[in-house]
């Protein structure tokens, strides 16, 4: 029987529940107020506090409650757009700046885990599995291009036989093996960032939903139902929910519901034939499957997306996709099923910017937030501390509004999702 006790599903069950902190009460003074206690907000808080800034974080629920504590836990190389596409769109210099930021993002996650002794089951290895021959050709070209032009030699192409051997499924014609990628337990990682930020001096108030903010002559006032933070600077780090705090940004971000299941621990005779390599896997579909094995031997499988009303039976939605990839799991029970809201942009590139000299934001990591959102927090912190190079590189990426206005935006995005599903079947 599927367990639905935790919004973060298996992750919260495995990591254990934490006692929520008391909400903000009264007036709090800070150098920087951060809204959102996910990867971006907590990374920004940690880096600012380590630099000696007084930092207050406000979180509507608890740290890691939304996408940061519910995602697939995968660490990807690069941005969602490949380097050649970025070069054609933005030029080679800007594209190379973005490559360095994405590469630094992977290193930052590993450094934070090591430096702060975060127990989050971090492992190296990511496989991008080609769902058809054309996708495999694209992966082969991309792998060669990165090696020749960016000196990236951590990835290689594996053929159908090796793919079947390392993944335990025969449905892919080949794949890209990336030693630079990896995976971790995301809720444990975000809680580790929270603890590190608090030890550095950050004040974190959970159960403190921000109702709005206003700029004054000498700062920003951020209001909750029970208190106010007065700060010199404000960072909005709420990803998919940014439009609720900054309505002018609502048109730049859409919501996608992603669904994940965790099976019971796999029996030994099954486990030895399912992902024996213990890497994380994502396929090349527009509406992709992504999966990995948990430290206690469960299959964590995510598949299907929804821009509209999420289904009540998440396990019933995801299980057929899982069995297409791993029919050997047909007799394995699903113990946990959960969903999370992912913030995507129209360009599938993160959206960084400033609403004013005092208010900055970042959102829309479009499914690659473990590394990029963590790096995004550091970039926002660095901009406040006077180092703008990486912030400017991200902010120069053109942002595009979703069409349709508030009433039509969701139906139009839903139609686009259906079209992508058609493309995946070709």
PLY file of the C-alpha trace (Angstrom):
ply
format ascii 1.0
element vertex 426
property float x
property float y
property float z
element edge 425
property int vertex1
property int vertex2
end_header
0.00 0.00 0.00
1.40 3.37 -1.01
2.30 5.58 1.93
1.36 9.26 1.67
2.38 10.54 5.07
4.89 13.16 3.96
4.75 15.89 1.29
8.35 14.99 0.42
7.49 11.29 0.24
10.31 8.83 0.82
12.86 11.59 1.41
11.13 12.84 4.57
10.44 9.30 5.78
14.12 8.42 5.35
15.52 11.66 6.78
13.01 11.90 9.63
10.82 14.79 10.63
12.22 17.93 12.23
10.57 20.24 14.70
9.54 23.41 12.89
10.98 26.63 14.22
8.75 29.33 15.58
7.48 31.90 13.06
8.78 35.42 12.88
7.40 37.65 15.62
7.88 41.38 15.93
10.46 43.33 13.96
13.79 41.85 12.90
16.69 43.94 11.56
19.03 42.47 8.93
21.50 43.39 6.26
19.80 40.94 3.88
16.37 39.34 4.02
15.89 36.19 1.94
12.47 34.80 1.08
12.56 31.04 0.54
14.47 28.30 2.35
15.33 26.05 -0.57
18.64 25.51 -2.37
18.87 29.11 -3.64
17.83 30.88 -0.46
19.87 28.78 1.94
22.97 28.84 -0.25
22.70 32.63 -0.47
22.22 32.85 3.29
25.23 30.64 4.00
27.57 32.58 1.73
26.40 35.95 3.01
26.63 34.91 6.66
30.11 33.50 6.14
31.07 36.93 4.79
29.84 38.57 8.00
26.42 39.80 6.89
23.36 39.72 9.17
20.93 37.48 7.32
17.29 36.59 7.98
15.50 33.88 5.99
11.69 33.68 5.84
10.05 30.42 4.78
6.31 29.86 4.35
6.47 26.20 5.42
9.74 24.53 6.44
13.15 24.34 4.81
13.03 22.11 1.75
9.25 21.87 1.80
8.82 22.51 -1.94
10.91 21.49 -4.96
14.25 21.50 -3.12
13.07 18.67 -0.87
11.06 16.68 -3.43
13.12 16.49 -6.63
15.03 13.69 -8.31
18.31 14.59 -6.61
20.28 14.59 -9.87
23.39 16.68 -10.55
23.66 17.54 -14.25
26.43 18.94 -16.41
25.81 22.23 -18.17
22.57 24.11 -18.65
19.30 22.80 -20.07
20.33 24.16 -23.47
23.45 22.56 -24.94
26.54 24.66 -25.59
26.17 24.91 -29.36
22.63 26.20 -28.96
23.82 28.73 -26.39
26.63 29.81 -28.70
24.21 30.41 -31.59
21.79 32.28 -29.33
24.13 34.28 -27.08
27.51 34.16 -28.75
30.58 32.09 -27.87
31.90 34.33 -25.09
28.62 34.45 -23.16
28.04 30.73 -23.74
31.47 29.92 -22.30
30.74 32.07 -19.24
27.57 30.05 -18.66
29.47 26.79 -19.07
31.92 27.84 -16.37
29.06 28.75 -14.04
27.41 25.35 -14.56
30.71 23.56 -14.06
31.37 25.58 -10.89
27.87 24.61 -9.70
28.74 20.91 -9.60
31.98 21.63 -7.78
30.14 23.87 -5.29
27.68 21.13 -4.32
30.51 18.69 -3.70
32.50 21.29 -1.76
29.55 22.21 0.47
28.84 18.56 1.24
32.49 17.99 2.15
33.12 21.24 4.00
29.97 21.06 6.12
29.89 17.27 6.49
26.37 17.04 5.02
25.07 13.47 5.18
23.14 13.30 1.90
24.40 10.12 0.17
26.26 12.07 -2.52
27.50 9.83 -5.35
29.18 10.45 -8.69
27.77 9.26 -12.00
24.92 10.28 -14.30
23.69 8.54 -17.44
21.71 10.37 -20.12
19.86 7.55 -21.91
18.88 8.05 -25.56
15.23 7.21 -26.19
15.85 6.68 -29.92
18.63 6.59 -32.51
18.35 10.29 -33.35
18.76 11.21 -29.70
21.82 8.97 -29.46
23.37 10.72 -32.45
22.78 14.04 -30.70
24.42 12.79 -27.52
27.40 11.52 -29.52
27.84 14.88 -31.24
27.45 16.78 -27.96
30.00 14.59 -26.17
32.55 15.10 -28.94
31.89 18.85 -29.09
32.37 19.35 -25.36
35.62 17.38 -25.43
37.01 19.30 -28.41
35.85 22.81 -27.50
35.46 22.85 -23.72
38.07 20.25 -22.70
35.30 18.28 -20.96
36.45 14.65 -20.91
34.31 13.30 -18.06
31.63 11.92 -20.39
31.66 9.17 -23.01
29.18 7.35 -25.22
28.23 3.77 -24.37
26.55 1.46 -26.88
23.32 -0.51 -26.50
24.99 -3.56 -24.96
26.91 -1.58 -22.34
23.85 0.56 -21.62
21.79 -2.57 -20.98
24.54 -3.97 -18.77
24.96 -0.89 -16.56
21.28 0.07 -16.37
19.53 -3.29 -16.40
17.14 -2.41 -19.23
17.23 -3.05 -22.97
15.02 -0.18 -24.16
17.79 2.31 -25.03
20.01 2.24 -28.17
22.83 3.83 -26.19
23.63 6.55 -23.69
26.06 9.17 -22.48
27.93 8.22 -19.31
28.97 11.33 -17.35
31.34 10.93 -14.41
30.97 14.66 -13.74
27.30 14.27 -12.89
25.91 12.62 -9.79
23.06 12.34 -7.34
22.16 12.89 -3.70
19.29 12.86 -1.19
17.92 16.37 -1.80
16.02 16.87 1.45
19.06 15.89 3.49
21.17 18.24 1.38
18.85 21.23 1.87
18.64 20.53 5.60
22.43 20.42 5.66
22.54 23.84 4.02
20.09 25.10 6.63
22.25 23.85 9.48
25.40 25.32 7.96
23.69 28.69 7.44
22.47 28.73 11.04
25.92 27.87 12.39
27.27 30.80 10.37
24.78 33.11 12.12
21.70 33.16 9.85
18.31 33.62 11.50
15.75 31.30 9.87
12.04 31.68 10.53
9.80 28.92 9.21
5.99 28.99 9.08
6.44 32.64 8.08
4.68 33.26 4.78
5.59 36.61 3.23
2.53 38.72 2.47
4.39 41.44 0.62
7.26 43.88 0.74
7.77 47.59 0.28
10.84 49.67 -0.38
11.54 52.64 1.83
14.09 55.42 1.68
16.68 53.37 3.52
15.76 49.72 2.91
13.09 47.10 2.35
10.29 46.08 4.72
9.19 42.46 4.34
5.92 41.62 6.03
4.47 38.37 7.38
1.27 37.87 9.37
3.16 38.06 12.65
6.21 40.19 12.01
8.40 42.33 9.80
11.98 42.20 8.61
13.68 45.51 7.86
16.74 44.98 5.67
19.03 46.84 3.34
18.62 44.19 0.62
16.04 41.57 -0.32
16.52 38.30 -2.23
13.46 36.52 -3.63
14.31 32.82 -3.86
10.91 31.17 -4.19
11.24 29.61 -7.68
7.81 28.46 -8.94
6.03 30.65 -6.39
7.86 33.87 -7.21
4.83 35.47 -8.86
2.91 35.44 -5.57
5.51 37.75 -4.00
6.54 39.72 -7.10
3.56 39.83 -9.50
5.64 41.53 -12.20
7.61 38.26 -12.55
4.59 35.95 -12.81
4.59 35.90 -16.61
8.17 34.64 -16.71
7.57 31.40 -14.84
5.25 28.43 -15.29
4.44 25.58 -12.93
5.01 21.93 -13.77
3.92 19.12 -11.49
6.46 16.29 -11.42
5.68 12.87 -9.94
7.99 10.42 -8.15
7.53 7.00 -6.61
9.73 4.92 -4.33
9.34 1.16 -4.36
9.83 -1.14 -1.45
13.49 -2.20 -1.00
14.24 -4.41 -3.98
14.77 -8.12 -3.26
18.44 -9.11 -3.75
17.66 -11.26 -6.80
16.00 -8.23 -8.44
18.42 -5.57 -7.21
21.45 -7.18 -8.84
19.84 -6.72 -12.27
18.38 -3.22 -11.81
20.80 -0.29 -12.07
23.78 -2.36 -10.89
26.04 0.63 -11.66
24.19 2.78 -9.06
24.22 5.89 -11.24
21.38 8.34 -11.71
19.62 8.18 -15.08
17.64 10.69 -17.13
16.41 9.99 -20.64
16.30 12.36 -23.61
12.52 12.79 -23.94
11.01 16.24 -23.61
8.76 14.77 -20.92
11.47 12.62 -19.47
11.89 9.66 -17.16
14.55 9.98 -14.48
15.46 7.49 -11.80
18.06 6.07 -9.43
18.46 3.62 -6.56
18.22 4.85 -2.95
20.88 3.89 -0.39
18.49 1.30 1.07
17.86 -0.32 -2.31
14.58 1.24 -3.50
13.88 2.32 -7.04
13.16 6.06 -7.09
11.42 6.62 -10.40
9.99 9.86 -11.78
7.95 10.04 -14.93
5.12 12.05 -16.43
4.45 15.72 -15.83
1.35 17.84 -15.54
0.67 21.52 -16.01
-2.95 21.02 -14.99
-4.69 19.30 -12.10
-2.42 16.62 -10.56
-3.87 13.11 -10.32
-4.89 11.60 -7.01
-3.24 8.26 -7.83
0.38 9.21 -8.47
1.60 5.62 -8.17
-0.94 4.54 -10.78
0.33 7.26 -13.12
4.05 6.54 -12.76
4.06 2.75 -12.42
3.31 1.98 -16.11
6.29 4.13 -17.18
8.52 2.41 -14.63
7.49 -1.02 -15.89
8.21 -0.05 -19.49
11.79 0.58 -18.43
12.06 -2.19 -15.82
9.47 -4.93 -16.41
11.33 -6.99 -13.79
9.74 -4.71 -11.14
6.19 -5.90 -11.90
5.86 -7.70 -8.55
7.57 -4.96 -6.50
5.30 -2.77 -4.37
5.39 1.03 -4.38
5.78 2.34 -0.83
5.78 6.10 -1.46
4.39 8.41 -4.12
4.63 12.20 -4.11
4.71 15.24 -6.35
6.43 18.58 -6.48
5.94 21.87 -8.30
8.83 22.73 -10.60
9.41 26.26 -11.86
10.22 26.41 -15.58
10.97 29.33 -17.85
10.03 29.68 -21.50
13.71 29.51 -22.49
14.44 26.67 -20.01
17.25 28.85 -18.70
17.35 30.28 -15.16
16.01 33.82 -14.85
18.18 36.17 -12.76
17.64 39.85 -12.29
16.83 42.82 -10.07
13.51 44.53 -9.49
15.41 47.51 -8.10
18.82 48.23 -6.63
17.67 46.64 -3.37
15.68 43.62 -4.63
17.19 40.71 -6.58
15.80 37.34 -7.63
16.55 34.03 -9.31
14.17 31.31 -10.39
13.27 28.85 -13.14
15.99 26.19 -12.99
13.70 24.02 -15.10
14.55 20.65 -13.58
18.28 21.14 -12.97
18.11 22.93 -9.67
20.24 20.73 -7.42
23.46 22.24 -8.73
22.25 25.37 -10.52
20.00 26.63 -7.70
22.74 26.06 -5.14
25.10 28.01 -7.38
22.36 30.58 -7.93
22.30 31.35 -4.23
26.04 31.92 -4.19
25.78 34.17 -7.27
23.07 36.29 -5.60
25.21 36.54 -2.47
28.30 37.49 -4.46
26.39 40.28 -6.22
25.44 41.79 -2.86
29.04 41.44 -1.68
30.28 43.36 -4.73
31.28 40.59 -7.15
28.88 40.90 -10.10
30.56 38.97 -12.92
28.56 35.75 -12.65
25.34 37.55 -11.74
25.66 39.73 -14.82
26.32 36.66 -17.01
23.10 35.06 -15.78
21.08 38.27 -15.89
22.13 38.90 -19.53
20.35 35.73 -20.64
17.19 37.10 -22.30
14.00 36.20 -20.45
10.77 35.61 -22.36
7.26 35.86 -21.00
4.82 32.99 -21.40
1.99 34.09 -23.69
-1.65 34.48 -22.84
-1.87 36.49 -19.66
-3.06 35.11 -16.32
-6.15 33.34 -17.70
-4.71 31.74 -20.84
-1.14 31.07 -19.73
-1.86 27.71 -18.09
-3.94 26.26 -20.98
-1.29 27.33 -23.50
1.52 25.72 -21.51
-0.59 22.57 -21.18
-1.01 22.46 -24.95
2.76 22.79 -25.35
3.28 19.83 -23.01
0.91 17.70 -25.07
2.84 18.63 -28.22
6.11 17.60 -26.60
4.54 14.24 -25.73
3.71 13.80 -29.40
7.31 14.60 -30.35
8.57 12.03 -27.83
6.56 9.31 -29.54
7.99 9.98 -33.00
0 1
1 2
2 3
3 4
4 5
5 6
6 7
7 8
8 9
9 10
10 11
11 12
12 13
13 14
14 15
15 16
16 17
17 18
18 19
19 20
20 21
21 22
22 23
23 24
24 25
25 26
26 27
27 28
28 29
29 30
30 31
31 32
32 33
33 34
34 35
35 36
36 37
37 38
38 39
39 40
40 41
41 42
42 43
43 44
44 45
45 46
46 47
47 48
48 49
49 50
50 51
51 52
52 53
53 54
54 55
55 56
56 57
57 58
58 59
59 60
60 61
61 62
62 63
63 64
64 65
65 66
66 67
67 68
68 69
69 70
70 71
71 72
72 73
73 74
74 75
75 76
76 77
77 78
78 79
79 80
80 81
81 82
82 83
83 84
84 85
85 86
86 87
87 88
88 89
89 90
90 91
91 92
92 93
93 94
94 95
95 96
96 97
97 98
98 99
99 100
100 101
101 102
102 103
103 104
104 105
105 106
106 107
107 108
108 109
109 110
110 111
111 112
112 113
113 114
114 115
115 116
116 117
117 118
118 119
119 120
120 121
121 122
122 123
123 124
124 125
125 126
126 127
127 128
128 129
129 130
130 131
131 132
132 133
133 134
134 135
135 136
136 137
137 138
138 139
139 140
140 141
141 142
142 143
143 144
144 145
145 146
146 147
147 148
148 149
149 150
150 151
151 152
152 153
153 154
154 155
155 156
156 157
157 158
158 159
159 160
160 161
161 162
162 163
163 164
164 165
165 166
166 167
167 168
168 169
169 170
170 171
171 172
172 173
173 174
174 175
175 176
176 177
177 178
178 179
179 180
180 181
181 182
182 183
183 184
184 185
185 186
186 187
187 188
188 189
189 190
190 191
191 192
192 193
193 194
194 195
195 196
196 197
197 198
198 199
199 200
200 201
201 202
202 203
203 204
204 205
205 206
206 207
207 208
208 209
209 210
210 211
211 212
212 213
213 214
214 215
215 216
216 217
217 218
218 219
219 220
220 221
221 222
222 223
223 224
224 225
225 226
226 227
227 228
228 229
229 230
230 231
231 232
232 233
233 234
234 235
235 236
236 237
237 238
238 239
239 240
240 241
241 242
242 243
243 244
244 245
245 246
246 247
247 248
248 249
249 250
250 251
251 252
252 253
253 254
254 255
255 256
256 257
257 258
258 259
259 260
260 261
261 262
262 263
263 264
264 265
265 266
266 267
267 268
268 269
269 270
270 271
271 272
272 273
273 274
274 275
275 276
276 277
277 278
278 279
279 280
280 281
281 282
282 283
283 284
284 285
285 286
286 287
287 288
288 289
289 290
290 291
291 292
292 293
293 294
294 295
295 296
296 297
297 298
298 299
299 300
300 301
301 302
302 303
303 304
304 305
305 306
306 307
307 308
308 309
309 310
310 311
311 312
312 313
313 314
314 315
315 316
316 317
317 318
318 319
319 320
320 321
321 322
322 323
323 324
324 325
325 326
326 327
327 328
328 329
329 330
330 331
331 332
332 333
333 334
334 335
335 336
336 337
337 338
338 339
339 340
340 341
341 342
342 343
343 344
344 345
345 346
346 347
347 348
348 349
349 350
350 351
351 352
352 353
353 354
354 355
355 356
356 357
357 358
358 359
359 360
360 361
361 362
362 363
363 364
364 365
365 366
366 367
367 368
368 369
369 370
370 371
371 372
372 373
373 374
374 375
375 376
376 377
377 378
378 379
379 380
380 381
381 382
382 383
383 384
384 385
385 386
386 387
387 388
388 389
389 390
390 391
391 392
392 393
393 394
394 395
395 396
396 397
397 398
398 399
399 400
400 401
401 402
402 403
403 404
404 405
405 406
406 407
407 408
408 409
409 410
410 411
411 412
412 413
413 414
414 415
415 416
416 417
417 418
418 419
419 420
420 421
421 422
422 423
423 424
424 425
